[in-house]
Amino acid sequence: MNTGTRIVLATPHARYDLLEAALRERHGFDVLRLRLRSELVPATLDAFQPSHVFLPHWSWKIPEAVFAQHECVVFHMTDLPFGRGGSPLQNLVVRGIQQTKLSALRCGAEIDAGPVYLKRDLSTLGTAEEVFLRAAVLMEEMIVAIAGGGMPPIEQTGDVVHFTRRTPEQGDLRQATTLADVHDLIRMLDASSYPPAFIEAGGLRFEFTRASARHDHLLADVRISLVGAHPKEEPT
């Protein structure tokens, strides 16, 4: 048990609520959960005095004043230094990569370039939400190992490959030319807080989720709305 060990879990997403509970109840950590961008500030962390600040799926920029004073650990869904940058899962799927690594690394001034504590195998199959939930399960063991101490991060080695953050417009299904492409585009955006794959026609917007591949066709749920009826979300 890690009774008395203070850690911060900074993430706005409900999918990590079970992780928070497990760290408290199963492993005995004193956990401060931060959900808002405005909460991740030196004053809050200085008052709590955590051993580590863990940031699963934190899409906002981490202030230098935070990572300069506290041990901040981020999680990235690539085998670093391959795949530094935005939209890692989506960039893996469009490249046809079905197996990746979940890397836990120290946050620094250069994005995704910090030394790595450890990596774990992760499948990219299924919906984006399913992949994120699998990653959350891996994070439990990774956080316990890192917070336990005695595991200095190791500098990244190998060829650096950068990913570019994808935009909502790249979810347009008209770019797909095969059923497999359509399936991948729908599933890789099928997660809470992500703008879904879509087609616009005749003043209507069709948004697709829960795609299921059959022998010669796909089945999916569709939401139909007027074009411009709601603001386009940025992926987070």
C-alpha beads as a LAMMPS data file, in Angstrom:
LAMMPS data file: protein, C-alpha beads

236 atoms
235 bonds

1 atom types
1 bond types

-500.0 500.0 xlo xhi
-500.0 500.0 ylo yhi
-500.0 500.0 zlo zhi

Masses

1 110.0

Atoms # bond

1 1 1 0.000 0.000 0.000
2 1 1 1.041 3.584 -0.608
3 1 1 -0.716 5.154 2.350
4 1 1 0.344 8.757 2.752
5 1 1 1.818 9.082 -0.738
6 1 1 0.285 12.105 -2.410
7 1 1 -0.235 12.197 -6.151
8 1 1 -2.190 14.417 -8.506
9 1 1 -4.358 12.958 -11.263
10 1 1 -5.066 15.717 -13.769
11 1 1 -7.625 14.841 -16.436
12 1 1 -11.086 16.135 -17.306
13 1 1 -12.377 12.849 -18.709
14 1 1 -14.847 10.640 -16.845
15 1 1 -13.231 7.521 -18.306
16 1 1 -10.468 7.954 -15.707
17 1 1 -12.814 8.009 -12.715
18 1 1 -12.263 4.271 -12.133
19 1 1 -8.505 4.829 -12.278
20 1 1 -8.802 7.524 -9.625
21 1 1 -10.869 5.213 -7.412
22 1 1 -8.424 2.315 -7.845
23 1 1 -5.435 4.459 -6.920
24 1 1 -7.208 5.527 -3.737
25 1 1 -8.962 2.338 -2.672
26 1 1 -6.714 -0.409 -4.002
27 1 1 -3.328 1.240 -3.611
28 1 1 -3.832 3.727 -0.777
29 1 1 -2.717 6.912 -2.523
30 1 1 -3.894 10.304 -1.380
31 1 1 -5.180 11.565 -4.752
32 1 1 -5.957 15.134 -5.736
33 1 1 -8.078 15.067 -8.899
34 1 1 -7.864 18.113 -11.169
35 1 1 -10.423 18.402 -13.970
36 1 1 -10.110 22.005 -15.134
37 1 1 -7.297 23.724 -16.978
38 1 1 -7.451 26.555 -14.452
39 1 1 -6.744 24.138 -11.572
40 1 1 -3.309 23.073 -12.818
41 1 1 -1.361 25.924 -11.258
42 1 1 1.682 26.069 -8.968
43 1 1 -0.319 27.369 -6.003
44 1 1 -2.600 24.316 -5.966
45 1 1 0.283 21.871 -6.323
46 1 1 2.494 23.660 -3.804
47 1 1 -0.274 23.433 -1.219
48 1 1 -0.824 19.699 -1.822
49 1 1 2.866 18.749 -2.203
50 1 1 2.473 15.642 -4.411
51 1 1 5.301 13.259 -5.233
52 1 1 4.108 13.179 -8.855
53 1 1 1.564 14.842 -11.103
54 1 1 0.062 12.332 -13.554
55 1 1 -1.724 13.710 -16.610
56 1 1 -3.658 11.081 -18.586
57 1 1 -5.106 12.614 -21.755
58 1 1 -4.477 16.211 -20.699
59 1 1 -4.862 18.104 -23.986
60 1 1 -3.911 21.572 -22.776
61 1 1 -0.437 22.992 -22.585
62 1 1 1.208 22.340 -19.224
63 1 1 2.649 25.575 -17.803
64 1 1 6.428 25.624 -17.429
65 1 1 6.004 26.835 -13.872
66 1 1 4.227 23.547 -13.142
67 1 1 6.610 21.014 -14.699
68 1 1 9.668 22.985 -13.568
69 1 1 8.672 22.628 -9.907
70 1 1 6.881 19.260 -9.889
71 1 1 7.508 15.823 -11.366
72 1 1 4.909 15.734 -14.133
73 1 1 4.225 12.481 -15.978
74 1 1 2.287 12.370 -19.243
75 1 1 1.107 9.348 -21.217
76 1 1 1.496 9.028 -24.976
77 1 1 0.130 6.259 -27.209
78 1 1 3.251 5.674 -29.312
79 1 1 6.590 3.940 -29.007
80 1 1 8.538 7.156 -28.482
81 1 1 10.431 8.814 -30.090
82 1 1 8.220 7.529 -32.912
83 1 1 4.976 9.496 -33.086
84 1 1 5.698 12.602 -31.074
85 1 1 2.937 15.170 -31.419
86 1 1 -0.822 15.415 -31.647
87 1 1 -3.584 12.875 -32.300
88 1 1 -1.375 9.825 -31.710
89 1 1 -4.140 7.209 -31.860
90 1 1 -5.691 8.612 -35.023
91 1 1 -2.311 8.937 -36.719
92 1 1 -1.514 5.331 -35.857
93 1 1 -4.819 4.057 -37.248
94 1 1 -4.498 5.907 -40.568
95 1 1 -1.039 4.338 -40.916
96 1 1 -2.476 0.864 -40.379
97 1 1 -0.615 0.316 -37.090
98 1 1 -2.552 -2.095 -34.868
99 1 1 -0.046 -2.510 -32.025
100 1 1 1.651 0.364 -30.250
101 1 1 3.116 1.271 -26.876
102 1 1 1.722 3.397 -24.100
103 1 1 4.691 5.505 -23.002
104 1 1 4.896 7.247 -19.632
105 1 1 7.338 10.137 -19.808
106 1 1 8.478 13.158 -17.884
107 1 1 6.974 16.415 -19.111
108 1 1 9.414 19.017 -20.396
109 1 1 9.591 22.093 -22.581
110 1 1 9.666 20.068 -25.820
111 1 1 6.444 18.144 -26.496
112 1 1 6.723 14.358 -26.022
113 1 1 10.526 14.556 -25.919
114 1 1 11.122 13.917 -22.215
115 1 1 12.792 10.833 -20.759
116 1 1 10.607 7.731 -20.526
117 1 1 9.827 5.872 -17.312
118 1 1 8.306 2.780 -18.890
119 1 1 6.227 1.500 -21.803
120 1 1 3.431 -1.038 -22.080
121 1 1 1.932 -2.819 -25.101
122 1 1 -1.358 -1.389 -26.356
123 1 1 -3.685 -2.441 -29.175
124 1 1 -5.241 0.233 -31.401
125 1 1 -8.141 -2.015 -32.452
126 1 1 -11.715 -1.093 -31.531
127 1 1 -13.247 2.325 -31.032
128 1 1 -11.165 5.197 -29.736
129 1 1 -13.085 5.031 -26.450
130 1 1 -12.249 1.331 -26.085
131 1 1 -8.565 2.052 -26.699
132 1 1 -8.589 4.861 -24.134
133 1 1 -10.215 2.571 -21.568
134 1 1 -7.585 -0.133 -22.204
135 1 1 -4.908 2.500 -21.721
136 1 1 -6.491 3.579 -18.429
137 1 1 -6.163 0.014 -17.121
138 1 1 -2.453 0.017 -18.021
139 1 1 -1.984 3.395 -16.355
140 1 1 -2.938 1.992 -12.961
141 1 1 0.065 -0.336 -12.840
142 1 1 2.331 2.260 -14.444
143 1 1 1.418 4.955 -11.921
144 1 1 1.965 2.583 -9.007
145 1 1 5.395 1.657 -10.353
146 1 1 6.469 5.240 -10.982
147 1 1 5.106 6.681 -7.725
148 1 1 6.834 3.913 -5.822
149 1 1 10.155 5.527 -6.692
150 1 1 13.420 3.933 -7.712
151 1 1 12.577 4.216 -11.418
152 1 1 14.517 7.068 -13.035
153 1 1 13.293 7.937 -16.539
154 1 1 15.619 7.155 -19.452
155 1 1 16.328 9.531 -22.316
156 1 1 14.677 8.633 -25.615
157 1 1 16.822 7.063 -28.333
158 1 1 16.182 6.303 -32.003
159 1 1 14.772 8.144 -34.985
160 1 1 12.272 10.887 -34.160
161 1 1 9.012 10.816 -36.109
162 1 1 6.560 13.678 -35.604
163 1 1 2.784 13.434 -35.886
164 1 1 0.617 16.408 -36.815
165 1 1 -2.525 17.062 -34.819
166 1 1 -5.540 16.149 -36.926
167 1 1 -8.402 18.584 -37.460
168 1 1 -12.181 17.959 -37.304
169 1 1 -12.375 18.480 -41.082
170 1 1 -10.223 15.371 -41.563
171 1 1 -13.141 13.317 -40.254
172 1 1 -14.983 13.844 -43.556
173 1 1 -15.872 10.381 -44.868
174 1 1 -15.728 11.544 -48.474
175 1 1 -11.962 11.081 -48.322
176 1 1 -12.382 7.332 -47.696
177 1 1 -12.136 5.026 -50.719
178 1 1 -12.691 1.590 -49.166
179 1 1 -14.960 0.077 -46.531
180 1 1 -11.892 -0.483 -44.361
181 1 1 -11.031 3.212 -44.610
182 1 1 -14.579 4.158 -43.619
183 1 1 -14.516 1.754 -40.666
184 1 1 -11.167 3.069 -39.427
185 1 1 -12.217 6.695 -39.765
186 1 1 -15.414 6.122 -37.782
187 1 1 -13.873 4.031 -35.009
188 1 1 -10.783 6.183 -34.459
189 1 1 -13.022 9.199 -33.715
190 1 1 -15.607 7.269 -31.714
191 1 1 -14.947 8.566 -28.203
192 1 1 -16.423 11.121 -25.850
193 1 1 -15.084 14.645 -26.491
194 1 1 -14.135 13.809 -30.105
195 1 1 -15.955 15.157 -33.177
196 1 1 -17.248 12.051 -35.004
197 1 1 -16.674 11.068 -38.606
198 1 1 -19.225 12.770 -40.837
199 1 1 -20.658 13.523 -44.264
200 1 1 -22.482 16.718 -45.199
201 1 1 -25.032 16.725 -48.015
202 1 1 -28.077 18.801 -48.896
203 1 1 -27.742 21.041 -45.857
204 1 1 -27.611 18.053 -43.520
205 1 1 -24.747 16.672 -41.441
206 1 1 -24.552 12.911 -40.866
207 1 1 -22.301 11.855 -37.946
208 1 1 -21.351 8.205 -37.540
209 1 1 -20.454 6.109 -34.487
210 1 1 -20.458 2.444 -33.401
211 1 1 -19.309 1.092 -36.755
212 1 1 -19.369 -2.666 -37.146
213 1 1 -17.685 -4.416 -40.080
214 1 1 -19.510 -7.151 -41.966
215 1 1 -18.378 -9.225 -44.933
216 1 1 -19.338 -6.708 -47.614
217 1 1 -20.779 -3.750 -45.715
218 1 1 -20.681 -1.730 -42.499
219 1 1 -23.340 -1.056 -39.900
220 1 1 -23.194 2.158 -37.871
221 1 1 -25.268 4.546 -35.817
222 1 1 -25.923 7.925 -37.412
223 1 1 -26.899 11.307 -35.957
224 1 1 -28.486 13.706 -38.455
225 1 1 -28.610 17.446 -37.901
226 1 1 -28.715 20.651 -39.887
227 1 1 -25.339 21.904 -41.055
228 1 1 -24.180 24.577 -38.639
229 1 1 -26.724 23.609 -36.008
230 1 1 -23.970 23.092 -33.469
231 1 1 -20.340 24.227 -33.260
232 1 1 -17.694 21.797 -34.471
233 1 1 -15.740 20.403 -31.567
234 1 1 -11.989 20.223 -31.454
235 1 1 -10.618 16.800 -30.535
236 1 1 -9.250 16.683 -26.998

Bonds

1 1 1 2
2 1 2 3
3 1 3 4
4 1 4 5
5 1 5 6
6 1 6 7
7 1 7 8
8 1 8 9
9 1 9 10
10 1 10 11
11 1 11 12
12 1 12 13
13 1 13 14
14 1 14 15
15 1 15 16
16 1 16 17
17 1 17 18
18 1 18 19
19 1 19 20
20 1 20 21
21 1 21 22
22 1 22 23
23 1 23 24
24 1 24 25
25 1 25 26
26 1 26 27
27 1 27 28
28 1 28 29
29 1 29 30
30 1 30 31
31 1 31 32
32 1 32 33
33 1 33 34
34 1 34 35
35 1 35 36
36 1 36 37
37 1 37 38
38 1 38 39
39 1 39 40
40 1 40 41
41 1 41 42
42 1 42 43
43 1 43 44
44 1 44 45
45 1 45 46
46 1 46 47
47 1 47 48
48 1 48 49
49 1 49 50
50 1 50 51
51 1 51 52
52 1 52 53
53 1 53 54
54 1 54 55
55 1 55 56
56 1 56 57
57 1 57 58
58 1 58 59
59 1 59 60
60 1 60 61
61 1 61 62
62 1 62 63
63 1 63 64
64 1 64 65
65 1 65 66
66 1 66 67
67 1 67 68
68 1 68 69
69 1 69 70
70 1 70 71
71 1 71 72
72 1 72 73
73 1 73 74
74 1 74 75
75 1 75 76
76 1 76 77
77 1 77 78
78 1 78 79
79 1 79 80
80 1 80 81
81 1 81 82
82 1 82 83
83 1 83 84
84 1 84 85
85 1 85 86
86 1 86 87
87 1 87 88
88 1 88 89
89 1 89 90
90 1 90 91
91 1 91 92
92 1 92 93
93 1 93 94
94 1 94 95
95 1 95 96
96 1 96 97
97 1 97 98
98 1 98 99
99 1 99 100
100 1 100 101
101 1 101 102
102 1 102 103
103 1 103 104
104 1 104 105
105 1 105 106
106 1 106 107
107 1 107 108
108 1 108 109
109 1 109 110
110 1 110 111
111 1 111 112
112 1 112 113
113 1 113 114
114 1 114 115
115 1 115 116
116 1 116 117
117 1 117 118
118 1 118 119
119 1 119 120
120 1 120 121
121 1 121 122
122 1 122 123
123 1 123 124
124 1 124 125
125 1 125 126
126 1 126 127
127 1 127 128
128 1 128 129
129 1 129 130
130 1 130 131
131 1 131 132
132 1 132 133
133 1 133 134
134 1 134 135
135 1 135 136
136 1 136 137
137 1 137 138
138 1 138 139
139 1 139 140
140 1 140 141
141 1 141 142
142 1 142 143
143 1 143 144
144 1 144 145
145 1 145 146
146 1 146 147
147 1 147 148
148 1 148 149
149 1 149 150
150 1 150 151
151 1 151 152
152 1 152 153
153 1 153 154
154 1 154 155
155 1 155 156
156 1 156 157
157 1 157 158
158 1 158 159
159 1 159 160
160 1 160 161
161 1 161 162
162 1 162 163
163 1 163 164
164 1 164 165
165 1 165 166
166 1 166 167
167 1 167 168
168 1 168 169
169 1 169 170
170 1 170 171
171 1 171 172
172 1 172 173
173 1 173 174
174 1 174 175
175 1 175 176
176 1 176 177
177 1 177 178
178 1 178 179
179 1 179 180
180 1 180 181
181 1 181 182
182 1 182 183
183 1 183 184
184 1 184 185
185 1 185 186
186 1 186 187
187 1 187 188
188 1 188 189
189 1 189 190
190 1 190 191
191 1 191 192
192 1 192 193
193 1 193 194
194 1 194 195
195 1 195 196
196 1 196 197
197 1 197 198
198 1 198 199
199 1 199 200
200 1 200 201
201 1 201 202
202 1 202 203
203 1 203 204
204 1 204 205
205 1 205 206
206 1 206 207
207 1 207 208
208 1 208 209
209 1 209 210
210 1 210 211
211 1 211 212
212 1 212 213
213 1 213 214
214 1 214 215
215 1 215 216
216 1 216 217
217 1 217 218
218 1 218 219
219 1 219 220
220 1 220 221
221 1 221 222
222 1 222 223
223 1 223 224
224 1 224 225
225 1 225 226
226 1 226 227
227 1 227 228
228 1 228 229
229 1 229 230
230 1 230 231
231 1 231 232
232 1 232 233
233 1 233 234
234 1 234 235
235 1 235 236
